[in-house]
């Protein structure tokens, strides 16, 4: 008897261009400001760091279900996906391009594939300015069309881009993805190993991994590490349409403040504690 075993196509094993192309309709991928434009960061080489010709950001146009789309994919293998002047400008420009089309009544489907440690330290102030523009563009764009964020892994999504992920109208994660404001290594460096052991990978994934982040509502959809599953999840968001702004996470400031007030920084918290904490406001506790 022949048994058919379906094979997954892990998105975590693909580079940024392959990820962007995988989300778009087959054969529609077209890169804007590709590596042949040689648009590199002017700040890295003077610091002894070899620049990359796309500055770690891929911006692609194409279609999703035959509707015009723009996909931004960050390359976590270059400087940890860090955001500098050039890469940040590419992301903000892509989102502003999408906003222009949406404002004009044109169909547009924006997707952010996020694999980043946040701001690039070598360009810290310039990265901060770029991320502020990215945040503003997402907030304006999501009122007109869904802005879909995808955190596939393995670098995760941290820092100012962790905030960008939270601003997306919909956030899709794999179990391998991680999401937070500060990464485990940064927490250990600043607060010590007793606060968080960055080598305890199992604990980290149970606490800030895709499964827990989805369970507590900081992400919307958990999918397996598979290109087809992610492609389908992205399309379902656009088929649903715009989420009313009051339903977006960034509109829940009062809930977030109540969660912070309930945390005892002197007591360690595990994944069960995290889920209980986020469940408390819904239960009226």
N, C-alpha and C positions, 0 to 999 in steps of 0.2 A: 504494500500500500504506500503510495506517495503522499507525504505530508508536506504541505506548503508552509514554509516558515517565512513570515514577513520580515524584511530587514529594515532596520531604521537607518536613517541618513542623518547622523548627528550634526547639528548646527555648530556645536562647540568645536568640531574639527575643521571648520571652514574659516577662511580668512574673511576680511571685511567685504571685499568685492563679491565673493561667493555668497555671503549672507545677504547682501543687498539684492543681487540677482535672483536669489532663491525666493524672496518675498514678492518680487514683481512677476507679472505674466511672462511666460517663457518667450525669449527672443526680443524683449522690449528694453532691456538694460542699456542705458546710455549714460556714461559718466560725464559729469561736469567738472571742469578744472582737474583733469586727470594728471597723472605723474609727468606726462610729457610737457606740461606747462611749467614744470620746475618751480612751482610756487612753494618755497621752503621757508622755514622759520629763520630769520636773520640773527636770532639770539642764541642759538645752540652752538654753532661752530666756534664762536669766541670763547665759549665755556668748555671747549674740548669734546663736544658731543656731535657726532655725525648726524646731520639732519636727514629727514626722509622726504622724498619728492612730493608726497601728498600731505605731509605733516600729520599723518595718522588719521585722516578723515576722508571717507569716501562719500561723495554726493552723487546720487544716481537719479535720473529721470526714467520713466517708463509708464506702465499702466498696471493697475490692479483691478481685475474684473472689467477691463476695457475702459476704466476711468483713469485719467491722468494722475500720476503719483510722483512723489519725491521721497526718496529713502536716504537717510543719513546713517552710515555705519562707521563706528569707531574701531580703530585697530589697536586692540589691547596689547599687541606685541611690540608696539613702538612707544617707548616711554610710558608704559602702563596705560596707554590710552589717554594720557594727560592732555588737558586743554590749554593750548597756548594762543598766541595772537592770530596766526594764520588759520589753524584748524578751527578755532572758535569763530572766526569771521566766516568761514565756509559754512559752519552749522547755522549761525544766525542768518546769513544771507539766504540759505536754502529755505529756512522757515519764513523769512520775510517774502521770498518769492511765492511760497505757498499761500501766505496771507494775502498777497496782492491778487492772486488768482481767485481765492475764495471770496474776497471783497467784491471782485468783478462778477461774481456769480458763476464762475467756471468751476467745474468739478475738479477737486484735488484731494488726494489721499496721502497725508504725511505720515511717515513711519520713522522712528528713531531706534536704531539698534545700538544699545548702550553697553559698552565694555570699557570702563574707565575708572581710574583711581581719583579722578577729579582734576583740579587745577594743576598744571605743570609747574613745579616749584621754580624752575629756571626762568619762568615768565609769569610769576605769580600775579603781579598787578594787572598785566595785560590779560591774563586768563580770567581774573575776576571781572574785568570790564566786559569781556566776551560772554561770560556766563550770565551776567545781568541782562544782556541783550537777548540771549537764548531764552531765559525765563520769561521776559516780557513778550517775546514772540509766541511762545507756547500758550501763555495765558490769553493773548488776543486771538490766536488761531483756533483754540478749542471751543470758542463760542460760536464758530461758524461750521467747523468740521471736526470730527474726532481726530485727536492727535494720539497715535498709538506708540507706546514705548515697549521695547522688547529687551529684557535682560537675560541673555542666554547663558552667561558664564564664559570662561572660567575666571577672568579677572574680577568680575563683579561690577557694581556701579556704586561709586562713593563720592563724597565731597559735594561740590556744587552741582554736579551732574546727578547725584542722588536726589537733590531737590528738584532738578529738571524732570527726573523720572516721576516724582510725586505730583508734579504739575500736569503730567500727561492725563488726558481724559480717561485713558485705559492703559493698564500696564500688564504685560504678559511676561511670565517668568518660567524658566525650567527649574527643576530641583537643584541643578548645578549652579544656578545663578545666585548671587548674593547682593544684598541691597542695604545700604546704610549711609549715614552721614560721614562717619569716620571708619576707615578700614581697620581690621584686626591688628595689623602691624603698627599702625599709628597709635591705636589705643594702648597697646603694650608698651610702646616707646614712651608715651607721655604719662601713663598711669601705672606702669609696672606689670609684671607678669601675674601678680596676684589679682589684678583687675581683669586681665584677659590674657590667656596663653595663646598666642597666635599660631602655635604649632598644634594646638588641639583642634584639628580640622573638623572632627565629628561634632564637637560642641559648637563651633562657629556655624556650620551649616544648619544645625538644629535651631540655632538662635536667629540667624539673619539670612538663611537660605530661602530659596523660592517657596518651599512647602510651608514654612512658618509665616513668611511674609504674606502669602496668599491667605492663609488661615486667619490672620488677624486683620485682613482688609487693606494692607499696605500695597498689595498687588491684587489684580482682579481675576487673572486666569493663570492656572498652573497647567503646563503642558509638558509632555515628555521631551527629551532632547532629540527632536526630530524635525527636519525641515518641513515636511508635509503637515505636521501637527501645528507648527507655528504659522505656516502660510494660511491654514484654514482658520486659525484663531484670529489672525489679523483681518481676514475677510469678513468674519462674523461681526466684528466691531463696526466696520464700515456699512455693512448691511443693516445694522441696528440704527445707525445715525447718531446725531449729536446728543451727548449726555447733558442735561441741564446743569448749568454751572454750580448751583447749590449742592449738587450731588458729588462734585469733585472733592477730592481729599483736602485740597488747600483751602476749601471753604469751611472746614471743620475745626477751626482754631479753638473753639471752646472745649471740644472733646480732647484735643491734643493737650491743652493746658491742664485739664482734669487728670489726664494720664500722668503727666509729669508730677503733679502734686501728690499722686498716689505712690510714687516710687520712693523707696527708702534706699539712698545711695550706699548705706552701710551694709545692706544685705545683698548677697549675690542672687542673681535671678537666672533661672534656666528657661528652656523653651516652654515648659508647662506654665511657669510663672508669667512669661510674656503673653501667652494666649489667654490666661486668666485675667491679666491686666486689661487687655483690649476688650475682653468680653464684659467687663464690669460696667462701662457706661451704657451698653445696650440693655443690661439687666436692671439699670436704675440704681446701681450701687455707688 
